Amino acid sequence: DAVEEIASMRPWSISWSNVLDYMGPKTFHKLARKLSVHGNVIHFGYSMNWHSTVKGAHLVDYMLYEGNAELAKTRANIIQAANERDAALVCGMGLNGVLRTPPPENPMNTVSELLTSKHYEAWAKAFFRAAQDSGPEPSVANVAPAFASNPFTNYGTGTMHMTWTYDQAISFRAANPDLSTDLSVFGQT
């Protein structure tokens, strides 16, 4: 089968693109481990859809419901904070005489970076926790949102990139002694 054939090639790295958006984390890790059966494999992947599974990571989670004044206030505060962040960025680049703030844009796009920075680690925790069902805890090199500071994209800037390995013999710490590579970074025990 294709999985065994790829594993037999003994890859050093596997770039998943956003394949992990199209299957559950347990299924994904089971597949990724099978491809890593010979060891010495570093995995790279990203998720563009993670915020659809983390409550609070998208402005839709704060939609106005009839009679819910607290939720309306929270949503207004989020939009205001995103607009202030955008204004600070524009002024910081000396473009306040050229660009309008807030931009004439859908708030779902302009608040994406703000909400991503608050919630992306929750998804990473769940993603790597699921890996523990199919073997030892993976070693994580990085989990980072990609901030292009572009509020004009269709879905904001919520893409999250990750690098990890299932090979217990690989230590990312050797190249960067200050790097914390275990899952306790994400509050796991």
C-alpha positions in Angstrom: 0.0 0.0 0.0 1.0 3.7 -0.4 1.8 4.2 3.3 4.2 1.3 3.4 5.8 2.4 0.1 6.4 5.9 1.4 7.7 4.6 4.7 10.1 2.3 2.9 11.8 5.3 1.3 12.9 6.4 4.8 12.0 10.1 4.4 13.9 12.6 6.5 11.1 15.1 6.4 7.4 15.1 5.5 5.6 18.3 4.6 1.9 17.8 5.2 0.7 21.2 3.9 -2.7 21.5 5.5 -3.7 17.8 5.1 -4.3 17.8 8.9 -7.4 19.9 8.2 -9.0 17.1 6.4 -9.0 14.3 9.0 -9.3 14.0 12.7 -6.1 14.4 14.8 -6.0 10.8 16.0 -6.3 9.5 12.5 -3.7 12.0 11.2 -1.2 11.0 13.9 -1.7 7.3 13.3 -1.0 7.8 9.6 2.0 10.1 10.3 3.5 7.6 12.7 3.2 4.8 10.1 5.1 6.9 7.7 7.8 7.5 10.4 8.1 3.9 11.3 11.9 3.8 10.5 12.6 7.0 12.6 14.6 10.1 11.8 11.6 12.0 10.3 10.7 15.6 11.0 7.1 16.7 10.1 5.9 20.1 9.0 2.3 21.0 8.7 -0.1 23.8 9.0 -3.8 24.3 9.7 -6.0 26.9 8.1 -9.2 25.7 9.6 -8.2 25.1 13.2 -10.2 28.1 14.4 -13.4 26.4 13.4 -13.0 23.9 16.3 -11.8 26.3 19.0 -14.5 28.3 20.7 -13.6 32.0 20.8 -11.1 31.9 17.9 -13.4 33.4 15.4 -15.7 36.4 15.5 -18.7 34.2 14.6 -18.4 32.8 18.2 -19.4 36.3 19.4 -22.4 36.9 17.1 -25.2 38.9 18.6 -28.0 36.9 20.1 -31.2 38.6 21.0 -31.1 40.1 24.4 -27.4 39.1 25.2 -25.9 42.5 26.1 -22.8 41.0 27.6 -22.0 39.1 24.3 -22.6 42.3 22.4 -20.2 44.2 24.6 -17.5 41.5 24.3 -17.9 41.5 20.5 -17.6 45.3 20.4 -14.5 45.2 22.6 -12.9 42.6 20.3 -13.5 44.7 17.2 -12.2 47.9 19.0 -9.1 46.1 20.2 -8.4 44.8 16.6 -9.0 48.3 15.2 -6.6 49.8 17.8 -4.0 47.1 16.9 -4.4 48.0 13.2 -4.1 51.7 13.9 -0.9 51.1 15.9 0.6 49.1 13.1 -0.3 51.7 10.4 1.1 54.6 12.6 4.2 52.5 13.5 5.0 52.1 9.8 4.4 55.8 9.2 1.5 55.2 6.9 -1.2 56.9 8.9 -1.3 59.7 6.2 -1.8 57.1 3.5 -4.0 54.3 4.9 -7.4 54.6 6.7 -7.9 53.0 10.1 -9.9 51.0 10.7 -9.8 49.7 7.2 -13.1 49.6 5.4 -13.3 45.8 5.8 -15.4 43.1 7.3 -14.7 42.8 11.0 -14.3 39.0 10.6 -11.2 39.6 8.7 -9.8 42.4 10.8 -10.1 40.6 14.2 -8.6 37.3 12.9 -5.0 38.1 14.0 -6.1 39.2 17.4 -8.2 36.1 18.1 -5.6 33.8 16.6 -3.0 35.1 19.0 -5.3 34.4 22.0 -6.5 30.9 21.0 -4.0 29.1 18.7 -2.3 27.2 21.5 -5.6 25.6 22.6 -5.8 23.9 19.2 -2.2 22.8 19.3 -2.7 21.3 22.7 -5.6 19.2 21.4 -3.8 18.3 18.2 -0.7 17.0 20.0 -2.7 15.4 22.9 -4.4 13.2 20.2 -0.9 11.9 19.1 -0.5 10.3 22.5 -3.3 7.8 21.6 -1.0 6.2 19.0 2.3 6.2 20.7 4.8 8.3 22.8 4.4 12.0 23.0 5.9 13.8 20.0 8.7 16.3 20.3 7.5 19.7 19.2 9.9 22.2 17.7 7.5 25.0 17.1 3.8 26.0 17.0 3.3 29.5 15.6 0.6 31.4 13.9 1.5 33.0 10.6 0.9 36.7 10.9 1.0 38.5 7.7 -0.8 41.5 9.2 -3.1 41.5 6.3 -6.7 42.2 7.4 -7.8 42.2 3.7 -7.7 38.4 3.2 -10.9 36.5 2.8 -10.5 34.7 6.1 -8.0 36.8 8.0 -4.6 35.5 9.0 -5.4 32.5 11.1 -3.0 29.9 9.6 -0.9 28.0 12.2 2.4 26.3 11.4 3.9 23.4 13.3 7.1 21.3 13.3 7.4 18.1 15.2 8.8 14.5 15.3 7.7 11.2 16.7 11.3 10.0 16.9 12.4 10.0 20.6 16.0 10.1 19.4 15.6 13.5 17.8 16.1 16.5 20.0 15.4 20.0 18.7 17.1 21.3 21.8 20.6 20.4 20.5 20.3 23.1 17.8 18.6 25.6 20.2 19.2 25.0 23.9 16.6 27.6 24.9 13.9 25.9 22.9 11.3 24.0 24.9 10.3 21.0 22.8 8.1 19.0 25.0 4.3 19.2 25.3 4.4 20.7 28.8 4.9 24.0 26.9 1.3 23.7 26.1 0.2 22.8 29.6 0.2 19.0 29.1 1.3 16.6 31.8 
